[in-house]
Amino acid sequence: MTSEARRAAVAALIELAGSPDYRDRSDAGRSLASFAEMPEARGPLVELVLDDRDTFVTRVTAEALLRRQDPAGLAVVASAIAAMGPDHHTPSQIAWIHSAVRDVFMVFSRDRDAAVRVCEVLARNPDAQVRRGADQLIAALAGIDPSLHPARDD
């Protein structure tokens, strides 16, 4: 896909993200997560993770970003977590983000460990919000005991 086509797709998804219908916003979040590395997608993705009208949008957008298992997706989730405050977001939003973290990283320890390593790098990011959120993600990941661990050489 050309960069022009990618920008057009992102623009269309950003427009869909502004819909009053939660189904449109959740579809936009899932799809826009595929473009998380594009600077123009970052702000709308953070807004979708912080959707204050429906926690389903929060949940599916966060999960799609986390399933990328890369710095772009983890940075958006970290930024959203750090932006959450008691005056602006419901406690259930953070609970749904943490549910997404558990669901994505509870199976393979290697995936969880790789995410921790990415978050450790993000914890040194120039953006203070990303740093704060990365520290919180590291804490959430540390609390997960994945089901599958590498075989030990005994």
C-alpha positions as a printed Julia matrix, in Angstrom:
154×3 Matrix{Float64}:
   0.0     0.0    0.0
   1.37    3.41  -0.86
   1.9     6.0    1.86
  -0.84    8.09   0.23
  -3.29    5.18   0.44
  -2.28    4.55   4.07
  -2.92    8.21   4.94
  -6.32    8.03   3.2
  -7.23    4.88   5.17
  -6.18    6.52   8.43
  -8.19    9.65   7.6
 -11.3     7.55   6.91
 -10.84    5.6   10.15
 -10.35    8.81  12.14
 -13.65   10.04  10.72
 -15.32    6.76  11.71
 -13.82    7.11  15.21
 -15.92   10.25  15.69
 -19.19    8.4   15.19
 -21.82    8.46  17.94
 -22.3     4.69  17.42
 -20.04    2.56  19.63
 -19.88   -0.12  16.92
 -18.34    2.36  14.49
 -15.87    3.58  17.11
 -14.87    0.04  18.08
 -14.39   -0.91  14.41
 -12.31    2.24  13.94
 -10.2     1.38  17.0
  -9.52   -2.18  15.87
  -8.64   -1.07  12.36
  -6.73    2.08  13.28
  -4.52   -0.02  15.57
  -2.99   -1.43  12.37
  -1.68    2.06  11.66
  -0.42    2.88  15.18
   3.04    3.7   13.88
   1.65    6.63  11.89
   1.81    9.9   13.85
  -1.65   11.01  12.72
  -3.19    7.82  14.17
  -1.74    8.19  17.66
  -4.05   10.9   19.06
  -7.27    9.31  17.8
  -6.14    5.92  19.11
  -5.49    7.35  22.58
  -8.97    8.92  22.46
 -10.51    5.58  21.51
  -8.73    3.78  24.35
 -10.08    6.51  26.63
 -13.6     6.4   25.11
 -15.87    7.68  27.85
 -19.1     6.66  26.16
 -18.57    2.88  25.96
 -15.96    0.66  27.6
 -16.31   -1.84  24.73
 -14.48    0.69  22.55
 -11.79    0.98  25.23
 -11.42   -2.79  25.46
 -11.22   -3.68  21.77
  -8.95   -0.77  20.87
  -6.54   -1.54  23.71
  -6.49   -5.23  22.81
  -5.82   -4.54  19.13
  -2.94   -2.23  20.06
  -1.47   -4.72  22.53
  -1.74   -7.59  20.03
   0.7    -5.7   17.82
   3.28   -6.45  20.53
   5.46   -3.6   19.31
   6.62   -0.2   20.55
   3.96    1.71  18.57
   1.02   -0.18  20.04
   2.41   -0.34  23.56
   3.27    3.38  23.49
  -0.33    4.32  22.64
  -1.7     2.15  25.46
   0.91    3.53  27.86
   0.02    7.09  26.9
  -3.68    6.39  27.43
  -3.08    4.8   30.84
  -1.03    7.78  31.98
  -3.69   10.2   30.72
  -6.38    8.58  32.85
  -7.34   10.53  35.89
 -10.09   10.17  38.47
 -11.85   13.29  37.2
 -11.95   12.31  33.55
 -12.37    8.56  33.27
 -14.25    5.78  34.97
 -12.48    3.13  37.06
 -13.92    0.51  34.74
 -11.9     1.9   31.82
  -8.6     1.07  33.5
 -10.05   -2.31  34.48
 -10.88   -3.05  30.83
  -7.41   -1.98  29.72
  -5.9    -4.3   32.33
  -8.2    -7.09  31.14
  -6.86   -6.58  27.63
  -3.28   -6.7   28.95
  -4.02   -9.98  30.76
  -5.8   -11.52  27.79
  -3.0   -10.69  25.37
  -0.07  -11.63  27.59
  -1.35  -14.44  29.83
  -0.55  -17.36  27.52
   3.12  -17.17  26.51
   5.76  -15.98  28.95
   8.02  -15.04  26.03
   5.37  -12.57  24.77
   4.93  -11.05  28.23
   8.7   -10.82  28.73
   9.16   -9.2   25.31
   6.45   -6.64  26.17
   8.22   -5.85  29.44
  11.46   -5.24  27.51
   9.65   -2.9   25.1
   8.06   -1.06  28.03
  11.46   -0.71  29.71
  12.64    1.14  26.59
   9.43    3.21  26.56
  10.08    4.1   30.21
  13.01    6.14  28.91
  10.93    7.87  26.2
  11.25   11.67  25.92
   7.45   11.95  26.36
   6.71   12.01  30.11
   3.21   10.62  29.58
   4.57    7.59  27.71
   7.18    7.07  30.46
   4.54    7.14  33.23
   2.26    4.78  31.34
   5.12    2.41  30.48
   5.95    2.12  34.18
   2.3     1.26  34.88
   2.27   -1.29  32.05
   5.42   -2.91  33.4
   3.7    -3.28  36.78
   0.61   -4.8   35.14
   2.73   -7.21  33.08
   4.76   -8.21  36.15
   1.52   -9.3   37.81
   0.76  -11.81  35.06
   1.79  -15.45  35.44
   1.52  -16.79  31.89
   0.28  -20.32  31.29
   3.16  -21.42  29.06
   6.85  -21.04  29.8
   9.83  -22.17  27.72
  10.95  -25.73  28.28
  13.76  -26.03  30.77
  16.93  -27.88  29.91
  17.26  -30.26  32.86
